Amino acid sequence: MKKLRSGSLLAVVSIFLGCGFLSYETHAQNNLQPVERVTVYDANAKRVGVVLGFHPGAGLGIPIIAFRVDGRLATLLVEPHRFFGFGATGSAGNLLFESANCAGTPFLSGAPSPSLAVNNVLDGTKLYANEYPTQRTIIVRSQGSTSQSNVPCEPVNPFQVVASPLRFLIDLGTQFQPPFTLR
């Protein structure tokens, strides 16, 4: 009789443990949700852009995001506290101006290489469209940044250069509030 009880008790415990493991496995499968799109959001849960991939950098890399401004595609890199450009979407540092105080239309000298990448320029949080192939000869009187947080404006001895005008698209600082997160 004792053997029968211990055998029955062992069977009941085995069934109980087996159900627990099955329940855990089923619970884990129910919580597993594939992600079709990874998106960057700002501090106010406002959607910033879809992640296209990751640029090599520290850790897993830096997210490359895409969004549209007035129908124009923009691609940028985003870290937790800032946006920045890369490649054809370079961060401005040598914006050129016809004025002596970096006022007016900014220009970029040189022609970008032919590319499928969008040709935008990020200056601090201000995003510009490079109007290449529209180029013209200008007299440069200052260079630097239109942004307070980037390269300071410096007057220069006037010189002549062929450059492309930049068209202001949007100030991302007025649209999105860091820190940024992935979801």
ZALUM-748024 format. One record per residue (C-alpha): residue in three letters; x, y, z. Coordinates in pm, 1 decimal, always signed. Example, Ala and Ser with C-alpha at 12.3 -4.5 7.8 and 13.67 -1.06 7.14 Angstrom:
<atoms>
res,u,v,w
ALA,+1230.0,-450.0,+780.0
SER,+1367.0,-106.0,+714.0
</atoms>
This chain:
<atoms>
res,u,v,w
MET,+0.0,+0.0,+0.0
LYS,+284.0,+233.5,+85.4
LYS,+442.2,+172.7,-256.8
LEU,+119.1,+254.5,-428.4
ARG,+83.9,+583.0,-235.9
SER,+438.5,+698.4,-308.8
GLY,+398.0,+601.7,-675.1
SER,+68.9,+793.4,-692.4
LEU,+221.1,+1090.7,-513.3
LEU,+516.1,+1088.9,-754.5
ALA,+277.9,+1076.8,-1052.4
VAL,+72.4,+1369.1,-917.2
VAL,+385.8,+1577.6,-850.9
SER,+519.8,+1494.8,-1199.2
ILE,+192.0,+1597.4,-1361.9
PHE,+183.8,+1919.4,-1157.0
LEU,+541.1,+2010.6,-1251.3
GLY,+482.3,+1917.9,-1614.7
CYS,+177.3,+2145.4,-1630.8
GLY,+380.1,+2425.9,-1473.3
PHE,+650.9,+2397.3,-1738.4
LEU,+392.9,+2380.5,-2017.6
SER,+218.5,+2683.5,-1872.6
TYR,+548.3,+2876.8,-1856.9
GLU,+632.9,+2783.4,-2216.2
THR,+285.1,+2882.8,-2336.3
HIS,+310.9,+3211.5,-2141.8
ALA,+650.6,+3287.4,-2298.4
GLN,+515.2,+3215.0,-2647.0
ASN,+212.1,+3438.1,-2588.2
ASN,+437.1,+3730.0,-2480.9
LEU,+670.4,+3692.9,-2779.4
GLN,+570.3,+3948.2,-3041.7
PRO,+761.3,+3997.8,-3366.4
VAL,+850.5,+4357.0,-3449.8
GLU,+789.1,+4469.3,-3805.7
ARG,+920.0,+4823.7,-3765.1
VAL,+1142.5,+4984.4,-3506.3
THR,+1058.2,+5351.2,-3458.2
VAL,+1223.0,+5641.9,-3275.3
TYR,+1004.4,+5847.8,-3040.7
ASP,+1080.6,+6168.6,-2853.8
ALA,+1031.6,+6244.5,-2482.1
ASN,+664.6,+6332.1,-2545.1
ALA,+597.5,+5998.1,-2719.5
LYS,+584.2,+6177.8,-3055.5
ARG,+690.7,+5956.2,-3344.2
VAL,+1013.6,+6087.5,-3499.9
GLY,+1087.2,+5833.9,-3772.3
VAL,+1120.5,+5473.2,-3877.8
VAL,+1460.6,+5309.1,-3825.5
LEU,+1613.6,+5208.6,-4158.3
GLY,+1919.9,+5046.8,-4002.7
PHE,+2210.4,+5115.4,-3773.4
HIS,+2526.1,+5309.4,-3854.6
PRO,+2834.8,+5144.2,-3702.6
GLY,+2926.3,+5305.7,-3374.6
ALA,+2943.1,+5230.7,-3006.1
GLY,+2746.0,+4926.0,-2897.8
LEU,+2486.0,+4816.1,-3150.4
GLY,+2526.7,+5126.6,-3361.4
ILE,+2340.5,+5451.1,-3411.4
PRO,+1987.9,+5436.8,-3557.4
ILE,+1939.3,+5580.1,-3905.6
ILE,+1589.4,+5724.4,-3930.1
ALA,+1376.1,+5850.9,-4213.7
PHE,+1087.9,+6095.5,-4230.5
ARG,+939.7,+6340.0,-4478.3
VAL,+931.9,+6719.2,-4457.7
ASP,+697.2,+6882.8,-4707.6
GLY,+717.6,+6568.6,-4919.9
ARG,+1097.9,+6561.2,-4916.7
LEU,+1269.5,+6250.8,-4778.0
ALA,+1515.7,+6316.1,-4495.8
THR,+1751.4,+6061.4,-4340.9
LEU,+1946.6,+6134.6,-4023.8
LEU,+2125.1,+5962.7,-3740.8
VAL,+1976.6,+5997.4,-3394.7
GLU,+2134.1,+5949.2,-3054.9
PRO,+1946.9,+5980.1,-2723.7
HIS,+1995.4,+6359.2,-2708.2
ARG,+2057.2,+6479.3,-3064.5
PHE,+2025.1,+6439.1,-3438.3
PHE,+2320.3,+6447.3,-3670.6
GLY,+2391.2,+6393.4,-4037.7
PHE,+2611.8,+6154.7,-4227.4
GLY,+2738.3,+6101.9,-4580.0
ALA,+2532.7,+6307.2,-4825.0
THR,+2335.1,+6431.6,-4526.9
GLY,+2640.2,+6583.9,-4362.8
SER,+2643.6,+6804.0,-4057.9
ALA,+2717.1,+7158.7,-4157.1
GLY,+3028.2,+7326.7,-4029.9
ASN,+3133.3,+7526.0,-4330.4
LEU,+2816.1,+7692.3,-4439.5
LEU,+2901.7,+7992.4,-4652.3
PHE,+2720.7,+8327.3,-4650.3
GLU,+2725.7,+8636.1,-4865.4
SER,+2662.4,+8847.9,-4554.1
ALA,+2928.4,+8928.5,-4292.4
ASN,+2718.7,+8783.3,-4004.6
CYS,+2590.3,+8445.0,-4132.8
ALA,+2250.2,+8593.9,-4209.9
GLY,+2056.0,+8515.3,-4522.8
THR,+2075.0,+8210.7,-4745.0
PRO,+2340.0,+7956.1,-4647.2
PHE,+2544.1,+7797.3,-4926.2
LEU,+2748.7,+7481.7,-4955.0
SER,+3052.2,+7480.7,-5183.4
GLY,+3130.9,+7192.1,-5411.9
ALA,+2900.9,+6954.3,-5589.0
PRO,+2789.1,+6642.5,-5405.9
SER,+2876.9,+6310.2,-5566.0
PRO,+2590.4,+6147.6,-5754.7
SER,+2402.7,+5931.3,-5508.1
LEU,+2063.9,+5782.1,-5434.1
ALA,+2092.7,+5923.6,-5083.3
VAL,+1894.7,+6235.8,-5009.1
ASN,+2098.3,+6550.5,-5017.0
ASN,+2009.8,+6738.2,-4698.1
VAL,+2228.0,+6931.3,-4457.8
LEU,+2178.8,+6943.1,-4081.3
ASP,+2304.3,+7251.4,-3897.8
GLY,+2243.7,+7197.1,-3526.0
THR,+1871.3,+7118.5,-3532.3
LYS,+1799.1,+7306.9,-3855.6
LEU,+1748.9,+7088.1,-4160.1
TYR,+1818.6,+7228.5,-4507.0
ALA,+1765.9,+7093.4,-4856.8
ASN,+2070.2,+7122.4,-5079.5
GLU,+1940.0,+7276.9,-5400.3
TYR,+2214.3,+7114.9,-5611.9
PRO,+2246.7,+7120.0,-5914.0
THR,+2144.4,+7484.5,-5879.7
GLN,+2481.8,+7649.7,-5834.7
ARG,+2603.0,+8002.1,-5869.6
THR,+2910.0,+8211.1,-5804.9
ILE,+2896.1,+8398.3,-5474.7
ILE,+3124.4,+8627.3,-5277.1
VAL,+3166.0,+8468.4,-4933.8
ARG,+3190.2,+8715.4,-4645.0
SER,+3125.4,+8479.9,-4350.5
GLN,+3115.5,+8111.1,-4272.9
GLY,+3000.9,+7895.8,-3988.9
SER,+2663.9,+7800.6,-3857.9
THR,+2315.0,+7941.4,-3838.7
SER,+2277.9,+7750.3,-3511.9
GLN,+2395.5,+7868.1,-3171.3
SER,+2512.0,+7519.3,-3075.8
ASN,+2727.4,+7444.0,-3377.8
VAL,+3026.8,+7616.0,-3540.8
PRO,+3028.1,+7989.3,-3455.8
CYS,+2987.2,+8243.0,-3732.6
GLU,+3313.2,+8399.6,-3844.0
PRO,+3361.8,+8687.4,-4085.9
VAL,+3619.7,+8605.6,-4353.1
ASN,+3818.0,+8798.8,-4608.8
PRO,+3583.1,+8797.1,-4906.9
PHE,+3646.9,+8528.1,-5165.3
GLN,+3461.7,+8397.3,-5467.0
VAL,+3332.2,+8040.7,-5495.3
VAL,+3075.7,+7835.7,-5686.1
ALA,+2820.8,+7707.3,-5434.3
SER,+2473.8,+7554.2,-5400.9
PRO,+2207.0,+7739.5,-5203.8
LEU,+2042.6,+7561.2,-4911.6
ARG,+1667.6,+7585.4,-4857.5
PHE,+1545.1,+7576.9,-4497.8
LEU,+1311.3,+7281.2,-4436.3
ILE,+1247.6,+7260.0,-4062.3
ASP,+1395.7,+7322.3,-3719.9
LEU,+1381.4,+6977.4,-3560.7
GLY,+1436.1,+7136.2,-3218.8
THR,+1089.5,+7292.5,-3238.7
GLN,+930.4,+6960.8,-3336.9
PHE,+1093.4,+6698.6,-3115.7
GLN,+1203.4,+6692.5,-2752.3
PRO,+1497.2,+6470.4,-2646.0
PRO,+1567.5,+6220.2,-2507.5
PHE,+1485.2,+5987.2,-2794.5
THR,+1399.5,+5618.8,-2751.0
LEU,+1347.3,+5314.0,-2971.6
ARG,+1018.9,+5122.5,-2965.5
</atoms>
